[in-house]
Amino acid sequence: MKAAVLVAVMSAVTILLRALPFLVFRKKTPAYIVYLGKVLPPAIIGMLVIYCLKDVQWMKAPFGLPELVAGVCVAALQIWRRNAVTSILTGTVIYMLLIRVL
């Protein structure tokens, strides 16, 4: 019973947070919100890439090869297919295979 209540509360909060911008900005979205909507996604992706590569040992075998190959595959698939799920899943599979093989 507790789990069902927790799931219901989390679902309600998630729905409220998703609907909140539409409720607050009913008439016109402020220019700074539009600007942030354009600028933040690439900035967040950049920060995630930096975070993921921060502990790579570039001077020790395999010299960051799995990370670089998987990253290039993700970028290429994203440019080609424009499907984030496919890009991320494929990159993850390639990375996991490479760290087992190399």
C-alpha positions in Angstrom: 0.0 0.0 0.0 2.8 2.4 0.9 4.5 1.8 -2.5 1.2 2.6 -4.4 0.8 5.9 -2.4 4.5 6.8 -3.1 4.0 6.1 -6.8 0.8 8.1 -6.9 2.4 11.1 -5.1 5.5 11.0 -7.4 3.3 10.8 -10.5 1.2 13.8 -9.3 4.3 15.9 -8.6 5.8 14.9 -12.0 2.6 15.9 -13.9 2.4 19.1 -11.9 6.0 20.0 -12.7 5.4 19.3 -16.4 2.2 21.4 -16.5 3.5 24.3 -14.4 5.2 26.2 -17.2 2.0 26.1 -19.3 0.0 27.3 -16.4 2.4 30.1 -15.4 3.0 31.4 -19.0 -0.5 31.1 -20.5 -0.4 34.2 -22.6 3.2 34.7 -23.7 6.4 33.1 -22.9 9.1 35.6 -21.7 12.1 36.1 -23.9 14.5 34.8 -21.3 12.6 31.5 -21.0 12.7 31.0 -24.8 16.5 31.9 -24.7 17.1 29.3 -21.9 15.1 26.7 -23.9 17.5 27.1 -26.8 20.8 27.4 -24.8 20.4 25.0 -22.0 20.1 21.6 -23.8 23.4 21.9 -25.6 25.1 23.2 -22.5 23.8 20.3 -20.4 24.9 17.8 -23.0 28.4 19.4 -23.0 28.6 19.2 -19.2 27.6 15.6 -19.3 30.3 14.8 -21.9 32.9 16.5 -19.8 31.7 14.7 -16.6 31.8 11.3 -18.4 35.3 11.9 -19.7 36.8 13.4 -16.6 38.2 10.1 -15.2 39.5 8.6 -18.5 43.2 7.7 -18.3 44.5 9.0 -21.6 48.1 8.0 -20.9 47.4 4.4 -20.0 46.1 1.6 -22.2 43.5 1.5 -23.8 44.1 5.3 -24.0 40.4 6.3 -23.9 39.7 4.4 -27.0 36.3 2.9 -25.8 35.1 6.3 -24.7 36.1 8.0 -27.9 34.7 5.3 -30.2 31.4 5.2 -28.3 31.2 9.0 -28.2 31.8 9.3 -32.0 29.2 6.6 -32.6 26.7 8.4 -30.5 27.4 11.7 -32.2 27.2 10.2 -35.7 24.0 8.3 -35.0 22.4 11.4 -33.5 23.4 13.5 -36.6 22.2 10.8 -39.0 19.1 9.4 -37.3 18.0 12.2 -34.9 16.9 9.7 -32.4 18.4 10.1 -28.9 17.3 6.7 -27.7 18.9 4.8 -30.6 22.1 6.9 -30.3 22.5 6.4 -26.5 21.6 2.7 -26.5 23.9 2.0 -29.4 26.8 4.0 -27.8 26.3 2.2 -24.5 26.4 -1.2 -26.1 29.5 -0.3 -28.1 31.2 1.1 -25.0 30.4 -2.0 -22.9 31.7 -4.3 -25.7 34.9 -2.3 -26.0 35.7 -2.2 -22.3 35.3 -6.0 -22.2 37.4 -6.6 -25.3 40.2 -4.0 -24.9 
